[in-house]
Amino acid sequence: MLSAEHKRLVESYIASRTWVQDADMVLRKKDDSDWAESALYDTVWEQPAIGWELIREISRSANSSEILEELANGPLHQLLVEHPEVLSNIETDARSEASVRALLRSLWEEQPLPQEIRARVLRASEPEH
């Protein structure tokens, strides 16, 4: 279960990537602060298991493919490269959560990953793996 601070991070990460139209019909980000992205990267580096929990929660709550792509090719990619031991948890979650599989499918093919990790990610992204 996420702490109140972690829930705030999830909400702020999504808000900083969500465009809304204001009263003047101008498109603006719902939240223009980047603190959540920095905090997410810090968590991925320092506490990879919690980093994965946050990434998973963002993927559950995100309502756009753009957010999933940014999440997959930023924080998730960093997590896979720096802490491949978390991949077992990711695979487990992918078996039961369509949002995790969608996140894994959002990882760009050109993202550099070790071949074994890429193969596991591809398998986990499939509905029946």
N, C-alpha and C positions, 0 to 999 in steps of 0.2 A: 504494500500500500504506500502510495506517495505521500510525503509530508506536505504541509501547506506551502512551504517554500518551493518544493518541486512542482506542485500543481500550478503555482504562479509562473514558474519558469516555462512549463508546457504551454500555458495560455498565452504568455508573452511571446514565445517563439512563434506560435501560429499567428498571433495578431500582427507581428512585425512583418509577416509575409502575406497578409490579407489586405486586399485593396477594397476600399469602400468609397462611395460617392457622398461627399458632404452636401450641405444645404445649398452651396453655390454650384453644384453639379461638377465639382472637381474631384478627380480620383486621388485618394491619399491612402497611405498605409494606415491601418487601424491603430498601429503603435509604431512610431518611428525610432524606437530605441533598439540598440543592438546588444543590450546587456545579456539577454537570454541566450543568444548565440554564443557569446563568450563564456558564459557560465556553463552551457552545455559542453563546449569543447573542453573546458577545465575539468568537468566531471568525467568525461570520456577518458582523459589522460590519467586522472588521479584515482577514480573509482569506476572502473569499467563496467562492473555489474550494475551499478546504479545508472551509469551512462546508458546502458542498454535499456533499462526500465524506462528512462525518460524518452529515449528514441522510440521505443515501442508505444508509449502513451501518446506521443505526438502523432505517430502514424495512425493510431486508432481515431484520434480527434481531428486530424487534418481533413479538409474538405476539398482539396484540389490536388491535381497531379503535379502541379508546379512545386507545391510544398513538399510532396513526397520525393520529387527529384532532387530538390535542394538538400533535404534531410539524408537521402541515400548517398548522394555524391559528396557530401560534406562530413557531418558527424559519423554516420554509419561507416563510410569508407575508412575514416580515421580509426574507428574502433576495430574494424577488421584487420587493418594493417598493423596497428600497435598492440592489439590484445586479441589475437586469433583464438585464444582459449575461450572466449565468450561465444564463439560460433556454435558450440553445442547448445547453449541456451537459446540462441536465435533459431536453430533448427527445431528445437522442441516447440517453441512458440509458433513457428510457421506451420506446424502440423495442425494446430487448432484455430489459428487466427488468419483470416483472409487479409486483414490489414497488414500483417507482417509479410505475407507473400507478395502483396502489391508493392510494399516498400522494397523488397528484394528485387522485384522485377524492374524497379525504377533505377537501379544501379546501372550506369552506362557501361557498355561493353569495353569502351576504351579506357576505363579506369584501371590503372595498374594494380593488379592483385596477383599473389602467387597462384599458380595453376590449380593446386589442390583446393585452396579457399574458394576460388571462382567456381570450380565444379560443385562444391558443396552448396554454395549460395544458389547456383542454378537449380540444383535438385530440390532445395528447400523452397524455392519460389513456385514450384509446380503444385497444383491442387492436390494431387494424389501421390505424395512422395513417401 
